[in-house]
Amino acid sequence: MVGVLVKEFANGVMLPAVSLGCWQLYGDAPSTPVAVEAALKGGYYALDDAQCYNNEHVTGPIVAKFGKEEMKKASKFDPSAEGTPFKVVSEAEYFGSFEKPHGKPTDDRAVFVTTKIWCSNFDPAGIRKQVEQHLKDFQRSSIDLLLLHWPGNHVAWCQDESMMKDPKNAETRLTCWKTFEELYAEGKVRAIGLSNYMVQHLLPLVEDIKKRKDAGCPKARMPFVNQIEISAFCQVPEALEKLCKEYDITFTSYSSLGSAKAVQENISDKAIQTIADKHKVSPANVLIRWCMQKGYTVLPRSKHPERVQANYGPTLTFALDQDDMNAINKMNLDRRTGSNPHDIA
Ligand SMILES: NC(=O)c1ccc[n+]([C@@H]2O[C@H](COP(=O)([O-])OP(=O)(O)OC[C@H]3O[C@@H](n4cnc5c(N)ncnc54)[C@H](OP(=O)(O)O)[C@@H]3O)[C@@H](O)[C@H]2O)c1
């Protein structure tokens, strides 16, 4: 069936299984609007963006141009849900899901956008200010998916080690999460989640949410998503996988290709190449599809329109078999390309 491959959350929100990653699509680079337009014309239904990518003033107006009629003209695929926990829905059903859970948006929305709050805004006023800026940039009445970008101060933001080990982090995480719950209750956000949360950060938070839920607090809400670095060579720690499963939290894989640092090494891996040849797809398609069949939504990124395309259609329309999955499951090297969230207290 020609349609959209989605992860449907319990509140009816549908997150497309594949979004275009927008990190390092620089706001002042001529390649950025070209890549984003290529993605939307080429059939992507979603973008993964963030305040700290400093490009929402560019991506927002482009997305705003792609309403339902524009998106209907985009390339269409017959995606395969084989081996994944996702489902294929018609384009009309997907468009209809933008009315969940708060009713019809005032804008003509057809593209799902994720954004993330950077650590410099980890307080209620900072979060609200950024939410308003995002809504202005995208000319929207609500955010599709809002994430806390890191569980504390990111290493790039820290003048010294003590900032990452700030003893107030746990309290800050809870305050920020309660602000997210408020924004959800106000209808400003359709789904809320986390990014880079390891067990040490997630467990106390979900325990607090559960306690408040059990006490009948109507606003208490579990995260829908935890977006973390995952690839064939950097697989999810077992304890984190188990915890997210227990609370029905979906993983999104970032840097599934290995980011700029490791992409060449990962796509040159002999075993990955053999699997790619068997299915007549590229090694990049194999790396992305493995994530999808593990149940993780994905965000491949490229500034080149031809790669934006090559990473999409073939990945959506083929499936790895159980032998391929078993072989890749054994390739973990804990080879992280980004900062290590375990370092954050
Ligand atoms: N939540 C977080 O903290 C966090 C952290 C990192 C990333 N993310 C999100 O996840 C997205 C993806 O992660 P990522 O950007 O780190 O890396 P990625 O998607 O794993 O890899 C991107 C790199 O691969 C290259 N590439 C893409 N397709 C290719 C292909 N078919 N063949 C060869 N090279 C290819 C790109 O170069 P060209 O552009 O030159 O093609 C770029 O250097 C980000 O854009 C962002 O949206 C989130």
The ligand as an SDF file (V2000), in Angstrom:
LIG
                    3D

 48 52  0  0  0  0  0  0  0  0999 V2000
   19.7010   14.1870   20.1370 N   0  0  0  0  0  0  0  0  0  0  0  0
   20.9810   14.3630   19.9340 C   0  0  0  0  0  0  0  0  0  0  0  0
   21.7790   14.6740   20.8370 O   0  0  0  0  0  0  0  0  0  0  0  0
   21.5140   14.1710   18.5390 C   0  0  0  0  0  0  0  0  0  0  0  0
   22.8880   14.0330   18.3320 C   0  0  0  0  0  0  0  0  0  0  0  0
   23.3430   13.8170   17.0240 C   0  0  0  0  0  0  0  0  0  0  0  0
   22.4370   13.7570   15.9860 C   0  0  0  0  0  0  0  0  0  0  0  0
   21.0890   13.9170   16.2200 N   0  0  0  0  0  0  0  0  0  0  0  0
   20.0980   13.8640   15.1200 C   0  0  0  0  0  0  0  0  0  0  0  0
   20.3130   12.6930   14.3330 O   0  0  0  0  0  0  0  0  0  0  0  0
   20.5810   13.0660   12.9860 C   0  0  0  0  0  0  0  0  0  0  0  0
   21.5090   12.0520   12.3280 C   0  0  0  0  0  0  0  0  0  0  0  0
   22.7160   11.9050   13.0180 O   0  0  0  0  0  0  0  0  0  0  0  0
   24.0880   12.5200   12.4600 P   0  0  0  0  0  0  0  0  0  0  0  0
   23.7770   13.7560   11.7440 O   0  0  0  0  0  0  0  0  0  0  0  0
   25.0200   12.5550   13.6040 O   0  0  0  0  0  0  0  0  0  0  0  0
   24.6670   11.4330   11.5250 O   0  0  0  0  0  0  0  0  0  0  0  0
   24.2880   10.3300   10.4330 P   0  0  0  0  0  0  0  0  0  0  0  0
   22.9820   10.5470    9.8350 O   0  0  0  0  0  0  0  0  0  0  0  0
   24.6430    9.0360   11.0790 O   0  0  0  0  0  0  0  0  0  0  0  0
   25.4310   10.6230    9.3690 O   0  0  0  0  0  0  0  0  0  0  0  0
   25.5470   11.8280    8.6880 C   0  0  0  0  0  0  0  0  0  0  0  0
   26.8700   11.8100    7.9290 C   0  0  0  0  0  0  0  0  0  0  0  0
   26.8340   10.7690    6.9470 O   0  0  0  0  0  0  0  0  0  0  0  0
   27.0570   11.2870    5.6400 C   0  0  0  0  0  0  0  0  0  0  0  0
   26.1660   10.5200    4.7620 N   0  0  0  0  0  0  0  0  0  0  0  0
   24.8090   10.5310    4.7530 C   0  0  0  0  0  0  0  0  0  0  0  0
   24.3210    9.6410    3.8660 N   0  0  0  0  0  0  0  0  0  0  0  0
   25.3930    9.0560    3.2810 C   0  0  0  0  0  0  0  0  0  0  0  0
   25.5370    8.0590    2.2950 C   0  0  0  0  0  0  0  0  0  0  0  0
   24.4710    7.5000    1.7150 N   0  0  0  0  0  0  0  0  0  0  0  0
   26.7930    7.6790    1.9300 N   0  0  0  0  0  0  0  0  0  0  0  0
   27.8650    8.2470    2.5170 C   0  0  0  0  0  0  0  0  0  0  0  0
   27.7990    9.1980    3.4660 N   0  0  0  0  0  0  0  0  0  0  0  0
   26.5650    9.5960    3.8570 C   0  0  0  0  0  0  0  0  0  0  0  0
   26.7330   12.7440    5.7460 C   0  0  0  0  0  0  0  0  0  0  0  0
   27.5410   13.4860    4.8550 O   0  0  0  0  0  0  0  0  0  0  0  0
   26.9080   14.4500    3.7200 P   0  0  0  0  0  0  0  0  0  0  0  0
   26.0380   15.4590    4.4030 O   0  0  0  0  0  0  0  0  0  0  0  0
   28.1250   15.0450    3.1220 O   0  0  0  0  0  0  0  0  0  0  0  0
   26.1550   13.5410    2.7950 O   0  0  0  0  0  0  0  0  0  0  0  0
   27.1370   13.0730    7.1850 C   0  0  0  0  0  0  0  0  0  0  0  0
   28.5350   13.3300    7.2620 O   0  0  0  0  0  0  0  0  0  0  0  0
   21.1440   14.4770   13.1260 C   0  0  0  0  0  0  0  0  0  0  0  0
   21.1730   15.1710   11.9120 O   0  0  0  0  0  0  0  0  0  0  0  0
   20.2120   15.0400   14.1620 C   0  0  0  0  0  0  0  0  0  0  0  0
   18.9690   15.3630   13.5950 O   0  0  0  0  0  0  0  0  0  0  0  0
   20.6330   14.0960   17.4780 C   0  0  0  0  0  0  0  0  0  0  0  0
  1  2  1  0
  2  3  2  0
  2  4  1  0
  4  5  1  0
  4 48  2  0
  5  6  2  0
  6  7  1  0
  7  8  2  0
  8  9  1  0
  8 48  1  0
  9 10  1  0
  9 46  1  0
 10 11  1  0
 11 12  1  0
 11 44  1  0
 12 13  1  0
 13 14  1  0
 14 15  2  0
 14 16  1  0
 14 17  1  0
 17 18  1  0
 18 19  2  0
 18 20  1  0
 18 21  1  0
 21 22  1  0
 22 23  1  0
 23 24  1  0
 23 42  1  0
 24 25  1  0
 25 26  1  0
 25 36  1  0
 26 27  1  0
 26 35  1  0
 27 28  2  0
 28 29  1  0
 29 30  1  0
 29 35  2  0
 30 31  1  0
 30 32  2  0
 32 33  1  0
 33 34  2  0
 34 35  1  0
 36 37  1  0
 36 42  1  0
 37 38  1  0
 38 39  2  0
 38 40  1  0
 38 41  1  0
 42 43  1  0
 44 45  1  0
 44 46  1  0
 46 47  1  0
M  CHG  2   8   1  16  -1
M  END
$$$$
